[in-house]
Amino acid sequence: MATNNHTEQWRLAVIKRVLLPALALAGLAACVPPARYAEVPVAAEQPPPPPTRVYFYPTAGQSPEQQDRDGYECYLWAKKQTGYDPSAPNLAPHTRVAVVPESPPGAGTAVGAVTGAILGAAVASHGNKPAGALVGALAGGMLGTAAEAAQQEEAYRLQEHYDRQSGQRLAFIERQAADYRRAMTACLEGRGYSVR
C-alpha cells in the first residue's frame, strides 16, 4: 500500500512539475498569432525607359519622305520581331513594395508576457502563484520576442523576393529594348542607311 501511495505521489509530482508547465508552454505558444504581413506601396523614383532611339543617315540619297517611311516600316518590323514597342508604356508606374509585419513591434512580447503570467499563475501551487506568474511572464515574453524576430526575418525574406522580382522584370525589359535596337539597326542597314 505504501509503494502504491509513493507511486501516486511521484506521478502527481511529475504531472505538476513537468506536464502542466509543458501544457502551459504549448498553450502560450498557441496564443502567439500567426504571422501576417502587409504589402505597403512605397513611392519610388520611376526608372527611365530603356534607350531605343536609333540614329540613321541616308547613304543612298533617300528623301526625307522615304526616310520617314523606312523608319516607320522598320519600327513595325522590329516591334513584330521582338515583341517590344518603345511607344507603349513598358513599365507600370513604379512603386516599391515594403513588406512589414501587421502587428506593431512589441505586440508579440506583450501578448506572450501576459499570457505567460496567467498560465504561470494557473499552474503554480497555491503559495507560489506570484512566482509562477513571474516565471510565466518571463517565459511568455521570451517566446513572444522570438516569434516577433521570426516574423521580422520572414518579412526580410519576402522583401528580398519582391526586390528580386522587380530587378528581373527591369532586366527583361532592358533585354527587349536591346533586341529592338538591334532589329531596327538590321532593318535600316538593309535599306541602305548608316546606323548609330
C-alpha positions as a Markdown table, in Angstrom:
| # | Residue | x | y | z |
|---|---|---|---|---|
| 1 | Met | 0.0 | 0.0 | 0.0 |
| 2 | Ala | 2.9 | 2.4 | 0.8 |
| 3 | Thr | 4.5 | 1.7 | -2.5 |
| 4 | Asn | 1.2 | 2.4 | -4.3 |
| 5 | Asn | 0.9 | 5.7 | -2.4 |
| 6 | His | 4.5 | 6.6 | -3.2 |
| 7 | Thr | 3.9 | 5.9 | -6.9 |
| 8 | Glu | 0.8 | 8.0 | -6.9 |
| 9 | Gln | 2.7 | 10.9 | -5.2 |
| 10 | Trp | 5.5 | 10.6 | -7.8 |
| 11 | Arg | 3.0 | 10.6 | -10.6 |
| 12 | Leu | 1.3 | 13.7 | -9.3 |
| 13 | Ala | 4.7 | 15.4 | -8.9 |
| 14 | Val | 5.6 | 14.6 | -12.5 |
| 15 | Ile | 2.3 | 16.0 | -13.7 |
| 16 | Lys | 2.7 | 19.1 | -11.6 |
| 17 | Arg | 6.3 | 19.8 | -12.4 |
| 18 | Val | 6.6 | 18.6 | -16.0 |
| 19 | Leu | 3.3 | 18.0 | -17.7 |
| 20 | Leu | 1.4 | 21.1 | -16.5 |
| 21 | Pro | 4.3 | 23.5 | -17.4 |
| 22 | Ala | 4.7 | 21.8 | -20.8 |
| 23 | Leu | 1.0 | 22.2 | -21.5 |
| 24 | Ala | 1.1 | 25.8 | -20.3 |
| 25 | Leu | 4.0 | 26.5 | -22.6 |
| 26 | Ala | 2.1 | 24.8 | -25.5 |
| 27 | Gly | -0.9 | 27.0 | -24.7 |
| 28 | Leu | 1.3 | 30.0 | -24.6 |
| 29 | Ala | 2.8 | 29.2 | -28.0 |
| 30 | Ala | -0.7 | 28.8 | -29.3 |
| 31 | Cys | -1.6 | 32.3 | -28.2 |
| 32 | Val | 1.0 | 33.9 | -30.4 |
| 33 | Pro | -0.9 | 35.0 | -33.5 |
| 34 | Pro | 0.2 | 33.6 | -36.9 |
| 35 | Ala | 2.5 | 35.9 | -38.9 |
| 36 | Arg | 0.6 | 38.2 | -41.2 |
| 37 | Tyr | 2.3 | 40.7 | -43.4 |
| 38 | Ala | 1.1 | 43.9 | -45.2 |
| 39 | Glu | 2.5 | 44.9 | -48.6 |
| 40 | Val | 2.8 | 48.6 | -48.3 |
| 41 | Pro | 3.4 | 50.6 | -51.5 |
| 42 | Val | 6.3 | 52.9 | -51.1 |
| 43 | Ala | 6.8 | 55.8 | -53.5 |
| 44 | Ala | 9.9 | 55.2 | -55.6 |
| 45 | Glu | 11.5 | 57.1 | -58.4 |
| 46 | Gln | 10.4 | 55.9 | -61.9 |
| 47 | Pro | 13.3 | 54.4 | -63.7 |
| 48 | Pro | 13.9 | 56.0 | -67.1 |
| 49 | Pro | 12.7 | 54.0 | -70.1 |
| 50 | Pro | 15.4 | 51.9 | -71.7 |
| 51 | Pro | 17.0 | 53.7 | -74.7 |
| 52 | Thr | 15.5 | 52.7 | -78.0 |
| 53 | Arg | 16.4 | 55.5 | -80.3 |
| 54 | Val | 18.3 | 54.6 | -83.4 |
| 55 | Tyr | 20.1 | 57.3 | -85.4 |
| 56 | Phe | 20.4 | 56.7 | -89.1 |
| 57 | Tyr | 21.8 | 58.5 | -92.1 |
| 58 | Pro | 20.7 | 58.1 | -95.7 |
| 59 | Thr | 23.7 | 56.8 | -97.7 |
| 60 | Ala | 21.8 | 56.2 | -100.9 |
| 61 | Gly | 20.2 | 59.7 | -101.2 |
| 62 | Gln | 16.9 | 58.7 | -99.7 |
| 63 | Ser | 14.4 | 61.6 | -99.5 |
| 64 | Pro | 13.1 | 62.8 | -96.1 |
| 65 | Glu | 9.7 | 61.2 | -97.0 |
| 66 | Gln | 11.5 | 57.9 | -97.8 |
| 67 | Gln | 13.4 | 58.1 | -94.6 |
| 68 | Asp | 10.2 | 58.6 | -92.6 |
| 69 | Arg | 8.5 | 55.7 | -94.4 |
| 70 | Asp | 11.6 | 53.4 | -93.9 |
| 71 | Gly | 11.8 | 54.4 | -90.3 |
| 72 | Tyr | 8.2 | 53.6 | -89.7 |
| 73 | Glu | 8.3 | 50.3 | -91.6 |
| 74 | Cys | 11.5 | 49.3 | -89.7 |
| 75 | Tyr | 9.8 | 50.2 | -86.4 |
| 76 | Leu | 6.8 | 47.9 | -87.3 |
| 77 | Trp | 9.2 | 45.1 | -88.3 |
| 78 | Ala | 11.4 | 45.4 | -85.2 |
| 79 | Lys | 8.3 | 45.5 | -83.0 |
| 80 | Lys | 7.0 | 42.4 | -84.6 |
| 81 | Gln | 10.3 | 40.6 | -84.3 |
| 82 | Thr | 11.0 | 41.4 | -80.7 |
| 83 | Gly | 7.6 | 42.0 | -79.1 |
| 84 | Tyr | 8.8 | 45.3 | -77.8 |
| 85 | Asp | 7.1 | 48.6 | -78.6 |
| 86 | Pro | 9.0 | 51.6 | -77.4 |
| 87 | Ser | 5.9 | 53.8 | -77.9 |
| 88 | Ala | 3.9 | 51.8 | -75.4 |
| 89 | Pro | 4.4 | 52.3 | -71.7 |
| 90 | Asn | 6.6 | 49.3 | -70.8 |
| 91 | Leu | 6.9 | 50.0 | -67.2 |
| 92 | Ala | 4.0 | 50.2 | -64.9 |
| 93 | Pro | 4.0 | 53.1 | -62.5 |
| 94 | His | 7.0 | 52.2 | -60.3 |
| 95 | Thr | 6.1 | 51.6 | -56.8 |
| 96 | Arg | 8.3 | 49.7 | -54.4 |
| 97 | Val | 6.6 | 47.3 | -52.1 |
| 98 | Ala | 7.7 | 47.2 | -48.5 |
| 99 | Val | 6.8 | 44.1 | -46.6 |
| 100 | Val | 6.1 | 44.7 | -42.9 |
| 101 | Pro | 4.5 | 42.5 | -40.2 |
| 102 | Glu | 1.0 | 43.7 | -39.5 |
| 103 | Ser | 1.3 | 43.6 | -35.7 |
| 104 | Pro | 3.2 | 46.5 | -34.2 |
| 105 | Pro | 6.6 | 46.0 | -32.7 |
| 106 | Gly | 6.5 | 44.6 | -29.2 |
| 107 | Ala | 2.9 | 43.2 | -29.5 |
| 108 | Gly | 4.1 | 39.6 | -29.5 |
| 109 | Thr | 6.3 | 40.2 | -26.5 |
| 110 | Ala | 3.4 | 41.8 | -24.6 |
| 111 | Val | 0.9 | 39.1 | -25.5 |
| 112 | Gly | 3.4 | 36.4 | -24.6 |
| 113 | Ala | 4.2 | 38.0 | -21.2 |
| 114 | Val | 0.5 | 38.5 | -20.3 |
| 115 | Thr | -0.5 | 35.0 | -21.4 |
| 116 | Gly | 2.6 | 33.5 | -19.7 |
| 117 | Ala | 1.8 | 35.3 | -16.4 |
| 118 | Ile | -1.8 | 34.0 | -16.5 |
| 119 | Leu | -0.7 | 30.4 | -17.3 |
| 120 | Gly | 2.2 | 30.5 | -14.9 |
| 121 | Ala | -0.1 | 31.6 | -12.0 |
| 122 | Ala | -2.6 | 28.9 | -13.1 |
| 123 | Val | -0.1 | 26.0 | -12.9 |
| 124 | Ala | 1.8 | 27.1 | -9.8 |
| 125 | Ser | 1.0 | 25.7 | -6.4 |
| 126 | His | -1.2 | 27.8 | -4.1 |
| 127 | Gly | 1.6 | 29.5 | -2.2 |
| 128 | Asn | 3.7 | 30.1 | -5.4 |
| 129 | Lys | 1.2 | 31.9 | -7.6 |
| 130 | Pro | 3.2 | 35.2 | -7.8 |
| 131 | Ala | 6.4 | 33.4 | -8.6 |
| 132 | Gly | 4.6 | 31.3 | -11.2 |
| 133 | Ala | 3.1 | 34.4 | -12.8 |
| 134 | Leu | 6.6 | 36.0 | -12.9 |
| 135 | Val | 8.2 | 32.9 | -14.4 |
| 136 | Gly | 5.4 | 32.5 | -16.9 |
| 137 | Ala | 5.6 | 36.2 | -17.8 |
| 138 | Leu | 9.3 | 35.9 | -18.5 |
| 139 | Ala | 8.9 | 32.7 | -20.5 |
| 140 | Gly | 6.0 | 34.1 | -22.4 |
| 141 | Gly | 7.8 | 37.4 | -23.1 |
| 142 | Met | 10.8 | 35.4 | -24.5 |
| 143 | Leu | 8.6 | 33.3 | -26.7 |
| 144 | Gly | 6.7 | 36.4 | -27.9 |
| 145 | Thr | 10.0 | 38.1 | -28.7 |
| 146 | Ala | 11.3 | 35.0 | -30.5 |
| 147 | Ala | 8.1 | 34.9 | -32.5 |
| 148 | Glu | 8.4 | 38.5 | -33.5 |
| 149 | Ala | 12.0 | 38.0 | -34.5 |
| 150 | Ala | 11.0 | 35.1 | -36.7 |
| 151 | Gln | 8.2 | 37.3 | -38.3 |
| 152 | Gln | 10.7 | 40.1 | -39.0 |
| 153 | Glu | 13.1 | 37.6 | -40.6 |
| 154 | Glu | 10.3 | 36.3 | -42.8 |
| 155 | Ala | 9.4 | 39.9 | -43.7 |
| 156 | Tyr | 13.0 | 40.4 | -44.8 |
| 157 | Arg | 12.9 | 37.3 | -46.9 |
| 158 | Leu | 9.7 | 38.3 | -48.6 |
| 159 | Gln | 11.1 | 41.8 | -49.2 |
| 160 | Glu | 14.2 | 40.3 | -50.9 |
| 161 | His | 11.9 | 38.2 | -53.1 |
| 162 | Tyr | 9.9 | 41.2 | -54.2 |
| 163 | Asp | 13.1 | 43.2 | -54.9 |
| 164 | Arg | 14.5 | 40.3 | -56.9 |
| 165 | Gln | 11.3 | 40.1 | -59.0 |
| 166 | Ser | 11.4 | 43.8 | -59.6 |
| 167 | Gly | 15.0 | 43.6 | -60.8 |
| 168 | Gln | 14.3 | 40.6 | -63.0 |
| 169 | Arg | 11.3 | 42.5 | -64.6 |
| 170 | Leu | 13.5 | 45.5 | -65.3 |
| 171 | Ala | 16.3 | 43.4 | -66.7 |
| 172 | Phe | 13.8 | 41.7 | -69.0 |
| 173 | Ile | 12.6 | 45.0 | -70.4 |
| 174 | Glu | 16.2 | 46.1 | -70.9 |
| 175 | Arg | 16.9 | 43.0 | -72.9 |
| 176 | Gln | 13.8 | 43.5 | -75.0 |
| 177 | Ala | 14.8 | 47.1 | -75.7 |
| 178 | Ala | 18.3 | 46.0 | -76.7 |
| 179 | Asp | 16.8 | 43.4 | -79.1 |
| 180 | Tyr | 14.5 | 46.1 | -80.5 |
| 181 | Arg | 17.5 | 48.4 | -81.2 |
| 182 | Arg | 19.4 | 45.5 | -83.0 |
| 183 | Ala | 16.3 | 44.7 | -85.1 |
| 184 | Met | 15.9 | 48.4 | -86.1 |
| 185 | Thr | 19.6 | 48.6 | -87.0 |
| 186 | Ala | 19.4 | 45.5 | -89.1 |
| 187 | Cys | 16.3 | 46.7 | -90.9 |
| 188 | Leu | 17.7 | 50.2 | -91.6 |
| 189 | Glu | 21.1 | 48.9 | -92.7 |
| 190 | Gly | 19.3 | 46.6 | -95.1 |
| 191 | Arg | 17.6 | 49.6 | -96.6 |
| 192 | Gly | 20.8 | 51.4 | -97.2 |
| 193 | Tyr | 21.3 | 53.6 | -94.1 |
| 194 | Ser | 24.3 | 54.2 | -91.9 |
| 195 | Val | 23.1 | 53.5 | -88.4 |
| 196 | Arg | 24.5 | 54.5 | -85.0 |
